[in-house]
């Protein structure tokens, strides 16, 4: 039996939640699994559908961490456990066992100043696990610079599930919403500084001179939402930008499928960094190429000049010229075909084989 210890798990939504759910589902096909996850409202309906045991732990964050560790330590004493797979080094910090431990790392959560209290705590945990599983080459290299033992690190990109056939009504709704607007740019992400919506919108102001019917679709929510909407109004781009949040998965996927370029030229903001960017791969499944940033792990998901482009997200000139290059003569069509083929290597059925090698 393997224990999955995670702070991020459905029915809560998000990239980490999807990663841990997908990983758990795949591992459960080969090993007996028990999940220790944080409490979520309405979790019971979700949990009851799964074929593995999920134990939820509630309470305020600090006490929840202590309580969860106590439950896990007690469970290990009473059951035959082969190992523990955790989503975050903090999930392992209070677990006292000599069982094999495996910890995923993603970027932001290890990006603390060397020698700082958080850095020392992370190193103490991560240098005492069986394997540290980095989501990209970038995250691996970041971990090494922070003091994590290189020999322990294995790069395994996040997995995706094959896409299902799109809902016809959702596709029709998208066409009625977008009408003649073309070309179509899209970003699906939280609204925060790292995602770099600001530079995309500034580039859009110039792109609309070349492409009068261009549209930029923003799906998400977050702290920067009001600032981004204010910027759109100040630059008089209201007709060119469409905002969506709290929409169905069908509508979200249909908006992606009907777009031409996925745009997320991420930057490093303080300690926040894009460790991989599963959204690039999800767009690629619909033959939509991406523009990603050079800062972070986007280059694991995007093959430059083949399945999309990588640019310096801090440079407005590069964001603009890269988008123009992809739109000019509809180069995005060729890039999109390559992106779709490349996305197949990220399917869980292939990614899980790398985990199985480590665990066995």
C-alpha positions as CSV (number, residue, x, y, z in Angstrom):
1,X,0.0,0.0,0.0
2,X,1.1,3.5,-0.8
3,X,-0.1,6.6,1.1
4,X,-0.9,9.8,-0.9
5,X,-0.5,12.8,1.4
6,X,-1.7,16.0,-0.2
7,X,-3.0,19.5,0.7
8,X,-4.5,19.9,-2.8
9,X,-7.1,17.5,-4.0
10,X,-10.6,17.6,-5.7
11,X,-13.3,18.6,-5.4
12,X,-11.3,21.7,-5.0
13,X,-10.3,23.1,-8.4
14,X,-6.8,23.9,-9.6
15,X,-3.7,22.6,-11.4
16,X,-2.2,21.0,-8.3
17,X,-5.5,19.4,-7.5
18,X,-5.7,17.9,-11.0
19,X,-2.2,16.7,-10.8
20,X,-2.6,14.9,-7.5
21,X,-6.0,13.4,-8.6
22,X,-4.6,12.2,-11.9
23,X,-1.5,10.7,-10.2
24,X,-3.6,9.0,-7.5
25,X,-6.0,7.5,-10.1
26,X,-3.2,6.1,-12.1
27,X,-1.2,4.7,-9.2
28,X,-4.4,3.1,-7.9
29,X,-4.5,0.9,-11.0
30,X,-1.2,-0.7,-9.9
31,X,-1.1,-0.4,-6.1
32,X,-3.4,-0.3,-3.2
33,X,-3.8,3.4,-2.2
34,X,-5.0,5.5,0.7
35,X,-5.2,9.3,0.5
36,X,-4.9,11.7,3.3
37,X,-6.2,15.1,2.1
38,X,-7.4,18.4,3.4
39,X,-11.1,18.8,4.1
40,X,-13.2,20.3,1.4
41,X,-16.9,21.3,1.5
42,X,-19.0,18.7,-0.5
43,X,-16.1,16.2,-0.5
44,X,-18.3,13.2,0.4
45,X,-20.1,13.0,-2.9
46,X,-16.8,13.1,-4.7
47,X,-15.0,10.7,-2.4
48,X,-17.8,8.1,-2.5
49,X,-17.3,7.7,-6.3
50,X,-13.6,6.7,-6.0
51,X,-12.3,3.1,-5.6
52,X,-9.7,4.1,-3.0
53,X,-10.0,5.3,0.6
54,X,-9.8,9.1,1.1
55,X,-9.4,10.5,4.7
56,X,-10.1,14.2,5.1
57,X,-8.6,16.3,7.8
58,X,-10.1,19.7,8.7
59,X,-9.3,22.6,11.0
60,X,-7.0,25.7,10.8
61,X,-3.9,25.2,8.7
62,X,-1.3,24.7,11.5
63,X,-3.4,22.4,13.6
64,X,-4.6,20.5,10.5
65,X,-1.0,19.8,9.5
66,X,-0.2,18.4,13.0
67,X,-3.4,16.3,13.1
68,X,-2.9,14.9,9.7
69,X,0.7,13.8,10.6
70,X,-0.6,12.2,13.8
71,X,-3.2,10.2,11.8
72,X,-0.6,9.1,9.2
73,X,2.0,8.1,11.9
74,X,-0.7,6.0,13.6
75,X,-1.9,4.4,10.4
76,X,1.7,3.4,9.4
77,X,2.1,1.6,12.8
78,X,-1.0,-0.4,12.3
79,X,-0.8,-1.2,8.5
80,X,1.6,-2.5,6.0
81,X,2.8,0.6,4.0
82,X,5.4,0.5,1.3
83,X,5.8,4.2,0.9
84,X,4.5,7.7,1.0
85,X,4.0,10.1,-1.9
86,X,3.5,13.8,-1.0
87,X,2.5,16.9,-2.9
88,X,4.7,19.3,-0.9
89,X,7.7,19.0,1.5
90,X,5.5,20.5,4.3
91,X,3.2,17.5,4.0
92,X,6.1,15.3,5.1
93,X,7.7,17.5,7.7
94,X,6.0,16.0,10.8
95,X,5.8,12.4,9.5
96,X,8.1,10.1,11.5
97,X,8.7,6.9,9.7
98,X,11.6,5.0,8.0
99,X,9.2,4.0,5.1
100,X,10.3,5.3,1.7
101,X,9.1,8.8,1.0
102,X,8.7,10.5,-2.4
103,X,8.0,14.2,-2.7
104,X,6.8,16.2,-5.7
105,X,8.3,19.7,-6.2
106,X,6.8,22.3,-8.5
107,X,8.9,25.5,-8.2
108,X,7.4,28.2,-6.1
109,X,7.4,26.2,-2.8
110,X,11.2,25.7,-2.9
111,X,12.1,29.1,-4.2
112,X,13.3,30.6,-0.9
113,X,16.6,32.4,-0.2
114,X,19.4,29.9,0.5
115,X,20.1,29.8,4.2
116,X,16.6,31.1,5.2
117,X,14.5,29.3,7.7
118,X,12.1,28.0,4.9
119,X,15.0,26.9,2.8
120,X,16.6,25.0,5.6
121,X,13.4,23.2,6.5
122,X,12.8,22.2,2.8
123,X,16.3,20.9,2.5
124,X,16.0,18.9,5.7
125,X,12.9,17.2,4.4
126,X,13.9,16.7,0.8
127,X,17.4,15.5,1.4
128,X,15.9,12.7,3.5
129,X,13.4,11.2,1.0
130,X,13.9,8.4,-1.4
131,X,13.2,10.5,-4.5
132,X,12.4,14.2,-5.2
133,X,10.2,14.3,-8.3
134,X,10.6,17.6,-10.1
135,X,7.9,18.7,-12.6
136,X,10.5,20.1,-15.1
137,X,14.2,20.5,-15.8
138,X,13.9,24.1,-14.6
139,X,12.5,23.0,-11.2
140,X,15.3,20.4,-11.0
141,X,18.0,23.0,-11.6
142,X,16.3,25.4,-9.1
143,X,16.2,22.7,-6.5
144,X,20.0,22.0,-7.0
145,X,20.8,25.7,-6.5
146,X,18.8,25.7,-3.3
147,X,20.8,22.8,-1.8
148,X,18.8,19.7,-2.7
149,X,20.9,16.6,-3.4
150,X,21.0,16.3,-7.2
151,X,21.2,12.5,-7.0
152,X,17.8,12.3,-5.4
153,X,16.0,14.4,-8.1
154,X,14.1,12.8,-11.0
155,X,12.2,14.9,-13.5
156,X,8.7,13.7,-14.3
157,X,6.3,16.1,-16.1
158,X,2.7,16.3,-15.0
159,X,0.3,14.1,-16.8
160,X,-3.0,14.8,-18.7
161,X,-6.0,12.7,-19.6
162,X,-6.9,12.3,-23.2
163,X,-9.5,14.9,-24.2
164,X,-13.1,13.9,-24.6
165,X,-15.2,14.9,-27.6
166,X,-16.4,18.4,-27.2
167,X,-20.0,19.2,-26.4
168,X,-21.7,20.5,-29.6
169,X,-23.8,23.0,-27.8
170,X,-20.8,24.5,-26.1
171,X,-19.0,24.8,-29.5
172,X,-22.0,26.5,-31.0
173,X,-22.2,28.9,-28.0
174,X,-18.5,29.8,-28.4
175,X,-19.1,30.6,-32.1
176,X,-22.1,32.8,-31.2
177,X,-20.1,34.6,-28.6
178,X,-17.0,35.2,-30.8
179,X,-18.8,35.7,-34.1
180,X,-16.3,37.1,-36.7
181,X,-13.6,37.9,-34.1
182,X,-10.3,36.6,-35.4
183,X,-7.5,35.9,-34.7
184,X,-8.2,34.5,-31.3
185,X,-5.8,34.6,-28.3
186,X,-6.6,32.9,-25.0
187,X,-5.2,32.6,-21.5
188,X,-6.6,30.2,-18.9
189,X,-5.0,30.9,-15.5
190,X,-5.2,32.7,-12.2
191,X,-5.0,36.5,-12.5
192,X,-1.6,37.1,-10.8
193,X,1.6,39.0,-11.7
194,X,3.5,35.9,-12.7
195,X,1.1,35.0,-15.5
196,X,1.8,38.3,-17.2
197,X,-1.6,39.3,-18.6
198,X,-0.3,42.9,-18.4
199,X,2.2,42.5,-21.2
200,X,-0.2,40.6,-23.4
201,X,-2.8,43.4,-23.2
202,X,-0.1,46.0,-24.0
203,X,0.9,43.9,-27.0
204,X,-2.7,43.6,-28.0
205,X,-3.0,47.4,-28.3
206,X,-0.4,47.2,-31.2
207,X,-1.7,44.0,-32.7
208,X,-5.2,45.4,-33.2
209,X,-3.6,47.8,-35.8
210,X,-2.7,44.8,-37.9
211,X,-5.7,42.6,-36.9
212,X,-8.7,44.8,-36.4
213,X,-11.0,41.9,-35.4
214,X,-8.5,40.3,-32.9
215,X,-9.9,39.0,-29.6
216,X,-8.2,38.1,-26.4
217,X,-10.1,35.6,-24.1
218,X,-9.2,35.6,-20.4
219,X,-10.5,32.7,-18.3
220,X,-9.8,32.8,-14.6
221,X,-9.9,34.8,-11.4
222,X,-7.5,36.2,-8.9
223,X,-6.0,39.1,-7.1
224,X,-5.0,41.0,-10.2
225,X,-8.4,40.8,-11.9
226,X,-9.5,44.4,-11.1
227,X,-6.1,45.8,-12.2
228,X,-6.2,43.9,-15.5
229,X,-9.8,45.0,-16.3
230,X,-8.7,48.6,-15.5
231,X,-5.8,48.4,-17.9
232,X,-8.1,47.1,-20.6
233,X,-10.4,50.1,-20.2
234,X,-7.5,52.6,-20.0
235,X,-6.1,51.3,-23.3
236,X,-9.6,51.3,-24.9
237,X,-9.5,47.6,-25.6
238,X,-12.9,46.7,-24.3
239,X,-14.1,45.3,-27.6
240,X,-10.9,43.2,-28.0
241,X,-10.9,41.5,-24.5
242,X,-13.5,39.0,-23.1
243,X,-13.4,37.9,-19.5
244,X,-14.9,34.5,-18.3
245,X,-14.9,32.9,-14.8
246,X,-17.0,30.2,-13.1
247,X,-17.8,28.6,-16.4
248,X,-18.3,24.9,-17.1
249,X,-15.4,22.7,-18.2
250,X,-17.2,22.1,-21.5
251,X,-17.4,25.8,-22.2
252,X,-13.8,26.4,-21.1
253,X,-12.5,23.6,-23.4
254,X,-14.6,24.8,-26.3
255,X,-13.2,28.3,-26.0
256,X,-9.7,26.8,-26.1
257,X,-10.5,24.6,-29.1
258,X,-11.9,27.6,-31.0
259,X,-8.8,29.8,-30.2
260,X,-5.7,30.1,-32.3
261,X,-2.9,30.8,-29.8
262,X,-2.6,30.1,-26.0
263,X,-0.7,33.0,-24.5
264,X,1.1,32.8,-21.1
265,X,4.6,34.4,-21.3
266,X,5.1,33.9,-17.6
267,X,7.7,35.8,-15.6
268,X,9.3,35.4,-12.1
269,X,7.5,37.6,-9.6
270,X,9.2,37.7,-6.2
271,X,9.5,34.0,-5.3
272,X,6.6,33.0,-7.6
273,X,7.6,31.0,-10.7
274,X,5.9,28.8,-13.3
275,X,7.5,25.4,-12.6
276,X,5.9,23.7,-15.7
277,X,2.6,25.0,-17.1
278,X,0.2,22.1,-17.7
279,X,-2.1,24.6,-19.4
280,X,0.2,24.7,-22.4
281,X,-0.2,21.0,-22.9
282,X,-4.0,21.1,-22.3
283,X,-4.2,23.7,-25.1
284,X,-2.0,21.6,-27.4
285,X,-4.4,18.7,-27.1
286,X,-6.8,20.9,-29.2
287,X,-4.1,21.8,-31.8
288,X,-3.6,25.2,-30.1
289,X,0.1,26.2,-29.9
290,X,1.4,28.3,-27.0
291,X,3.5,31.4,-26.3
292,X,5.4,30.8,-23.1
293,X,8.0,32.6,-21.1
294,X,11.7,31.7,-20.8
295,X,11.5,32.1,-17.0
296,X,10.3,28.8,-15.5
297,X,9.6,25.4,-16.9
298,X,7.5,26.3,-20.0
299,X,10.3,24.9,-22.3
300,X,9.4,21.4,-21.0
301,X,5.9,21.8,-22.3
302,X,6.7,23.9,-25.5
303,X,9.2,23.0,-28.1
304,X,10.4,26.4,-29.4
305,X,9.6,27.0,-33.0
306,X,7.9,23.6,-33.3
307,X,4.9,23.5,-31.0
308,X,4.9,27.2,-30.1
309,X,7.3,29.9,-29.1
310,X,9.3,30.8,-25.9
311,X,10.0,34.5,-25.3
312,X,11.3,36.8,-22.6
313,X,8.0,37.7,-20.9
314,X,9.7,40.8,-19.4
315,X,10.2,42.3,-22.9
316,X,7.1,43.8,-24.4
317,X,8.9,43.8,-27.8
318,X,9.4,40.1,-27.6
319,X,5.8,39.3,-26.5
320,X,4.5,41.5,-29.4
321,X,6.9,40.1,-32.1
322,X,6.4,36.5,-31.0
323,X,2.6,36.8,-31.2
324,X,2.8,38.6,-34.5
325,X,5.1,35.8,-35.9
326,X,2.6,33.2,-34.9
327,X,-0.4,35.1,-36.3
328,X,1.4,36.2,-39.6
329,X,0.3,33.9,-42.4
330,X,-1.5,31.7,-39.8
331,X,1.8,30.0,-38.7
332,X,-0.2,28.9,-35.7
333,X,-1.9,26.2,-37.8
334,X,1.4,24.4,-38.5
335,X,2.6,24.9,-34.9
336,X,-0.8,23.6,-33.6
337,X,-0.6,20.3,-35.6
338,X,2.9,19.7,-34.0
339,X,1.6,20.7,-30.6
340,X,-1.2,18.1,-30.7
341,X,1.2,15.3,-31.7
342,X,3.6,16.4,-28.9
343,X,0.9,16.4,-26.3
344,X,0.4,12.7,-26.5
345,X,3.7,12.0,-24.7
346,X,2.2,13.8,-21.6
347,X,-0.8,11.4,-21.3
348,X,-1.0,9.7,-17.9
349,X,-0.8,6.3,-19.5
350,X,2.8,7.2,-20.5
351,X,3.8,9.4,-17.5
352,X,2.7,6.8,-14.9
353,X,5.3,4.3,-16.3
354,X,8.0,6.7,-15.0
355,X,6.5,6.6,-11.5
356,X,6.2,2.8,-11.6
357,X,9.9,2.5,-12.3
358,X,10.7,4.6,-9.2
359,X,8.2,2.9,-6.9
360,X,9.2,-0.7,-7.9
